[in-house]
Amino acid sequence: MKLIFDKDSNGTQELVDALGLIDARTDFSKWKPYIPLSVRRLSAIIGQEVYDKVLDFYQSASVDPDGKLTRLLGMVQQSVALFTWLKIIPTLDAQHGNTGRQKRLGEHEKGLTALQEYKDEANILSQAYESVDALIAYLEQEKFDFWIQSPKRKAVSELLLSSKEAFDFYYVTGSHRLFLTLAPIIREVQQRHIIPIITYGRYEKLVAAGPAVHEQGRGTFARGGPARRCGAGAACRKRP
């Protein structure tokens, strides 16, 4: 797999630029095997086609007069770097040998408690999710053609709730990433519970009308149904 890091053998500096908090002496070779796993995780959210377009820009010498693709590249790199950081931190803390696993500490170093380690990793995961949210928001804001025409985005456009903002009107998530994750469930709710009631013809008219109908309040019951059912499902899953 072609990586979105280490162009011109400058991987370490690219990681430092993406994360800011890591040491400039970081050994990129320890990160490299895990970057494809993080790319896989990000691509599952935004779509492989979008990642490939950004990767093509990264590897080419294309001119970016308005700087939009350069900014998008930085956001993709940050998301990938955060997911990778989360994967390798527990391993970097340990020393693996023939006799098993040991804690790696310098002579004058003191390790974190288990609670401190958990909080640190939870914070990195939160940053990773927030970076993906910012990335998707930027894709929506700039309406890049490769995003609008991507299978992920086209599938969302066929929903009664075709944006995070429309979904948040009924059940606030505040997250572009979570909305894309819920999209298959919204589609299932439409097929099983909404379309049989309003008929397929009415569903097509609502989808074709787009956000305008939603803003005017027409079709509120049909559009709110998927959000309420998805929201109820999420609440049920949170219960012990």
C-alpha positions as CSV (number, residue, x, y, z in Angstrom):
1,M,0.0,0.0,0.0
2,K,1.3,3.5,-0.9
3,L,1.6,5.6,2.2
4,I,0.6,9.2,2.7
5,F,3.8,9.8,4.7
6,D,7.5,9.6,4.1
7,K,7.7,11.4,0.8
8,D,11.3,12.1,0.1
9,S,12.2,10.1,3.2
10,N,10.7,12.8,5.4
11,G,8.3,10.7,7.4
12,T,9.4,11.7,10.9
13,Q,9.0,15.5,10.2
14,E,5.6,14.9,8.6
15,L,4.5,13.1,11.8
16,V,5.8,15.9,14.0
17,D,3.9,18.4,11.8
18,A,0.7,16.4,12.0
19,L,0.8,15.8,15.7
20,G,2.9,18.5,17.2
21,L,3.4,16.6,20.5
22,I,5.9,14.0,19.6
23,D,9.6,14.1,19.7
24,A,11.5,15.2,16.6
25,R,13.8,12.2,17.2
26,T,10.8,9.8,16.6
27,D,11.8,6.7,14.6
28,F,9.5,6.6,11.6
29,S,10.4,3.0,10.9
30,K,8.4,1.9,14.0
31,W,5.3,3.7,12.8
32,K,5.4,2.6,9.2
33,P,4.0,-0.9,9.6
34,Y,0.9,0.4,11.4
35,I,0.1,3.3,9.1
36,P,-1.8,1.0,6.6
37,L,-4.0,-0.2,9.4
38,S,-4.9,3.4,10.2
39,V,-5.5,4.2,6.6
40,R,-7.9,1.3,6.5
41,R,-9.7,2.7,9.5
42,L,-10.0,6.2,8.0
43,S,-11.0,4.9,4.6
44,A,-13.8,2.9,6.1
45,I,-15.3,6.2,7.2
46,I,-14.7,8.6,4.3
47,G,-14.3,6.0,1.5
48,Q,-11.3,4.6,-0.3
49,E,-11.9,6.8,-3.3
50,V,-11.4,10.0,-1.3
51,Y,-8.3,8.8,0.3
52,D,-6.8,7.7,-3.0
53,K,-7.5,11.2,-4.5
54,V,-5.7,12.9,-1.6
55,L,-2.8,10.3,-1.9
56,D,-2.5,11.1,-5.6
57,F,-2.2,14.8,-4.8
58,Y,0.4,14.0,-2.1
59,Q,2.6,11.9,-4.5
60,S,2.3,14.2,-7.4
61,A,3.8,17.6,-8.1
62,S,0.4,19.2,-8.8
63,V,0.0,22.9,-8.3
64,D,-2.6,23.9,-5.6
65,P,-3.2,27.6,-6.2
66,D,-5.9,28.1,-3.6
67,G,-4.3,25.7,-1.0
68,K,-7.5,23.7,-0.4
69,L,-6.0,20.3,-1.4
70,T,-2.9,21.1,0.7
71,R,-5.1,21.8,3.8
72,L,-7.1,18.6,3.1
73,L,-3.9,16.6,2.9
74,G,-2.8,17.9,6.3
75,M,-6.1,16.9,7.8
76,V,-5.9,13.4,6.3
77,Q,-2.4,13.0,7.6
78,Q,-3.4,14.1,11.1
79,S,-6.2,11.6,11.3
80,V,-4.0,8.8,10.1
81,A,-1.2,9.8,12.5
82,L,-3.5,9.9,15.5
83,F,-5.0,6.5,14.8
84,T,-1.5,5.1,14.3
85,W,-0.2,6.8,17.5
86,L,-3.0,5.1,19.4
87,K,-1.9,1.7,18.0
88,I,1.8,1.9,18.8
89,I,1.9,3.7,22.2
90,P,1.2,0.5,24.3
91,T,3.8,-1.4,22.3
92,L,6.4,1.4,22.6
93,D,5.9,1.3,26.4
94,A,6.9,-2.4,26.5
95,Q,10.0,-4.3,25.8
96,H,9.3,-7.7,24.1
97,G,11.8,-10.5,24.4
98,N,12.2,-14.3,24.6
99,T,11.1,-14.2,28.3
100,G,8.0,-12.2,27.7
101,R,7.0,-8.6,28.0
102,Q,8.6,-6.0,30.4
103,K,8.1,-2.3,31.1
104,R,10.6,-0.2,29.3
105,L,11.9,2.6,31.6
106,G,15.0,4.7,31.6
107,E,17.2,5.0,34.7
108,H,15.6,8.2,36.0
109,E,12.1,7.7,34.4
110,K,8.9,6.9,36.2
111,G,6.1,5.1,34.4
112,L,2.4,6.2,34.3
113,T,-0.2,4.5,36.4
114,A,-2.7,2.3,34.6
115,L,-5.3,5.0,35.1
116,Q,-3.0,7.7,33.6
117,E,-2.3,5.4,30.6
118,Y,-6.0,4.8,30.1
119,K,-6.8,8.6,30.2
120,D,-4.0,9.4,27.8
121,E,-5.1,6.8,25.3
122,A,-8.7,7.9,25.6
123,N,-7.7,11.5,25.0
124,I,-5.7,10.5,21.8
125,L,-8.8,8.5,20.6
126,S,-11.0,11.5,21.2
127,Q,-8.6,13.7,19.2
128,A,-8.6,11.2,16.4
129,Y,-12.4,11.2,16.2
130,E,-12.4,15.0,16.3
131,S,-9.9,15.2,13.5
132,V,-12.1,13.0,11.4
133,D,-15.1,15.2,12.1
134,A,-13.1,18.2,11.0
135,L,-12.0,16.4,7.9
136,I,-15.5,15.5,6.9
137,A,-16.8,19.0,7.7
138,Y,-14.1,20.4,5.4
139,L,-15.0,18.0,2.6
140,E,-18.6,19.2,2.9
141,Q,-17.7,22.8,3.1
142,E,-15.5,22.8,0.0
143,K,-17.7,20.3,-1.9
144,F,-14.7,18.6,-3.6
145,D,-16.0,16.8,-6.6
146,F,-14.3,13.5,-5.7
147,W,-16.2,13.7,-2.3
148,I,-19.6,14.7,-3.7
149,Q,-19.3,11.9,-6.4
150,S,-18.0,9.3,-4.0
151,P,-20.1,6.2,-3.2
152,K,-20.2,7.2,0.5
153,R,-21.5,10.7,-0.2
154,K,-24.0,9.5,-2.9
155,A,-25.4,6.9,-0.5
156,V,-26.0,9.6,2.1
157,S,-27.7,11.9,-0.4
158,E,-30.4,9.2,-0.9
159,L,-31.4,9.4,2.8
160,L,-34.3,11.4,4.1
161,L,-31.8,12.8,6.5
162,S,-29.0,13.6,4.1
163,S,-26.7,15.6,6.4
164,K,-25.4,15.8,10.0
165,E,-27.3,19.0,10.4
166,A,-30.6,17.4,9.3
167,F,-30.1,14.5,11.7
168,D,-29.1,16.9,14.6
169,F,-32.4,18.7,14.1
170,Y,-34.1,15.6,15.7
171,Y,-31.3,13.9,17.7
172,V,-28.1,15.8,18.3
173,T,-24.9,14.0,17.7
174,G,-22.7,16.9,16.7
175,S,-20.4,14.5,14.8
176,H,-20.0,14.1,11.1
177,R,-18.2,10.8,11.7
178,L,-21.0,9.4,13.8
179,F,-23.6,10.5,11.2
180,L,-21.7,8.6,8.4
181,T,-21.5,5.6,10.7
182,L,-25.2,5.7,11.3
183,A,-26.1,6.1,7.6
184,P,-26.6,2.3,7.0
185,I,-28.9,2.2,10.0
186,I,-30.8,5.2,8.8
187,R,-31.2,3.5,5.4
188,E,-32.5,0.3,7.0
189,V,-35.0,2.3,9.1
190,Q,-36.3,4.0,6.0
191,Q,-36.8,0.7,4.2
192,R,-38.4,-1.2,7.0
193,H,-40.4,1.5,8.8
194,I,-40.9,4.7,6.8
195,I,-41.3,3.8,3.2
196,P,-44.1,1.2,3.8
197,I,-46.1,3.9,5.5
198,I,-45.5,6.9,3.2
199,T,-45.1,4.9,0.0
200,Y,-42.0,4.8,-2.2
201,G,-43.3,7.6,-4.5
202,R,-43.6,10.0,-1.6
203,Y,-40.2,9.0,-0.3
204,E,-38.6,9.8,-3.7
205,K,-40.3,13.2,-3.7
206,L,-39.0,14.0,-0.3
207,V,-35.4,13.0,-1.3
208,A,-35.6,14.9,-4.5
209,A,-36.8,18.0,-2.7
210,G,-33.8,17.9,-0.4
211,P,-33.1,20.3,2.5
212,A,-35.6,22.9,1.4
213,V,-38.5,20.7,2.4
214,H,-36.9,19.9,5.7
215,E,-36.3,23.5,6.5
216,Q,-39.9,24.4,5.7
217,G,-41.1,21.7,8.1
218,R,-42.8,19.5,5.4
219,G,-42.2,15.8,5.7
220,T,-41.1,16.2,9.4
221,F,-42.7,12.9,10.5
222,A,-41.0,10.9,7.7
223,R,-37.6,12.5,8.2
224,G,-37.7,12.4,12.0
225,G,-38.5,8.7,12.1
226,P,-35.1,7.5,11.2
227,A,-33.4,9.9,13.7
228,R,-35.7,8.9,16.5
229,R,-35.2,5.2,15.9
230,C,-31.4,5.5,15.5
231,G,-31.3,7.7,18.7
232,A,-33.4,5.2,20.7
233,G,-31.2,2.4,19.5
234,A,-28.1,4.3,20.6
235,A,-29.6,5.0,24.0
236,C,-30.6,1.4,24.5
237,R,-27.0,0.3,23.7
238,K,-25.7,2.6,26.4
239,R,-27.7,1.0,29.1
240,P,-26.0,-1.6,31.3
